[in-house]
């Protein structure tokens, strides 16, 4: 399942999948030890820090940070 859905590139690049994964983890309020490797993987695939920050900020809204 992991290789078919997560690591194999189809329509979404691995960088985009990592960014989405970070957003989901933030929305789920996952701990830093789970999120940090995905941030590093995203940076290693050409994402900029600002891209990651945008995803984190976007994920904060549905995660209930406002309440």
Secondary structure by P-SEA (a helix, b strand, c coil): cccccccccccccaaaaaaaaaaaaaaacccaaaaaaaaaaaaaacccaaaaaaaaaaacccccccc
